[in-house]
Amino acid sequence: MAQVLEFKLPDLGEGLTEAEIVRWLVQVGDVVAVDQPVVEVETAKAMVEVPCPYGGVVTARFGEEGAELPVGAPLLTVAVGEGAEGHRPAADPGTDGGAARAGDQPGAGERRSEGSGNVLVGYGTSEAPARRRRVRPQGRASGAAAGSGTAGSGTAGSGTAGAGPSGAGVPGRANGRVRAAEPVDGPVPVISPLVRRLARENDLDLRELTGSGPDGLILRADVEYALRAAAAQGGRAAREAGPHPDGTVREQALVATAGAAATGSAGSTGSAVPPGDVRIPLKGVRGAVADKLARSRREIPDATCWVDADATELMRARAAMNAASGPKISLVALLARICTAALARFPELNSTVDTQAREIVRFDHVHLGFAAQTDRGLVVPVVRDAHARDAEALTSEFARLTEAARAGRLTPGELTGGTFTLNNYGVFGVDGSTPLVNHPEAAMLGVGRIVPKPWVHEGELAVRQVVQLSLTFDHRVCDGGTAGGFLRYVADCVEQPAVLLRTL
């Protein structure tokens, strides 16, 4: 006899508390397979396709397109088992309560699930919790030790202790390898569907991993680490993708939850709205941006310095590159290459402040964020390991992330973890700005438009391509001398690109 199981909106693994239904991928009455995407939702960070852990016939959907649902709310119900093909909903599809929920069915507590087994924590498909053996990490650091290893702002519960490229100190990793876990009887401890998809696309068995999260929870970083380790063991050169996610990464993801909190208070003042006035809820991307900027202004003692630079030679160098055979090089890629070279000379600006530990954490990698304007609002995709990429690779990655941003396909992982931000607001036709630091980073470089202006060149007045460069920095990580040195080096590279040859 068919059993009706309820699938709830899962925690997407980035601290987000709600999501908006963008598009249903299945209809009531459709047959779905295990792990088949059934709905596309939009969070304050990205568009995500949510897979269903059950295989069977969809009997009801909860929520119309455009509706917002909190994490844990029912998404749909699925009839599984014998007779599922002939099972149809008892109410109008697409409405709340369109079918009985799993807990309302006779013998719901005695059912045996027919799902995938490797689904979301809290929404597993094991027969009963008593049969599940939870894998616990070996030698986990105490809460105090983990807190001292974070590189973020120190928000409670913001993440686990960081680890270097060797993986030391990360549960489930020993001597630079991923330790295999015991076979798990029941759901694999995974929260994020993004983690499961990443593992599935790379043919990685999650049951072979021990997670580094609480109670053995498998995180995205564990999967990425395992893939790098597998590549290295196979003889392929694997470039380390940075330390284990720490408080900084988690802090940048958690900021999106503030947008949901803002919606709860919008319009709650009870004051009358005069005719013609409009109330616009601060939610989604707009809410996340608002809260992040407010936190930046509230917590970071920032200062800004700027300089005009003659970009004529940089534009000529780019034209010469693009005249040669090979992929075209973008201007933002050249500016990014200049940024990474400058950060190598002035590492103070590639850092964050751990307010709880009262420490400045300097990163040994550059994950370069760049501001991108989209229909959904301002987002900051992150180019991982920008310091290890040449101009061609940077151009390709900027193009990929920009296209994904405009299409709303950026994953939370592609929007978090930045260590420095490049903001090219010159595309809006403005000369200068005083950008706010992208919390919890320590600095942002702003680039204005490049326009012909009178300029004294080699002792004579000439028309040159001039750009204004602005650097906003956290005054806690360095003084004006360091910030000025960084900006002057950037300007020197813009004016004389050959300066970069010293660092190549």
Secondary structure, 3 states (H helix, E strand, C coil): CCEEEEEECCCCCCCCCEEEEEEECCCCCCEECCCCEEEEEECCCCEEEEECCECEEEEEECCCCCCEEECCCEEEEEEECCCHHHCCCCCCCCCCCCCCCHHHCCCHHHCCCCECCCCECCCCCCCCHHHCCCCCCCCCCCHHHHHHHCCCCCCCCCCCCCCCCCCCCCCCEECCEECCCCCCCCCCCECCHHHHHHHHHCCCCHHHCCCCCHHHCECHHHHHHHHHHHHHHCCCCCCCCCCCCCHHHHHHHHCCHHHHHHHHHCCCCCCCCCCCCCCCCCCHHHHHHHHHHHHHHHHCCEEEEEEEEECHHHHHHHHHHHHCCCCCCCHHHHHHHHHHHHHHHCHHHCEEEECCCCEEEECCCCCEEECEEECCEEECCEECCHHHCCHHHHHHHHHHHHHHHHHCCCCHHHHCCCCEEEECHHHHCCCCCCCCCCCCCCEEEEECCCEEEEEEECCEEEEEEEEEEEEEEECCCCCHHHHHHHHHHHHHHHHCHHHHHHHC
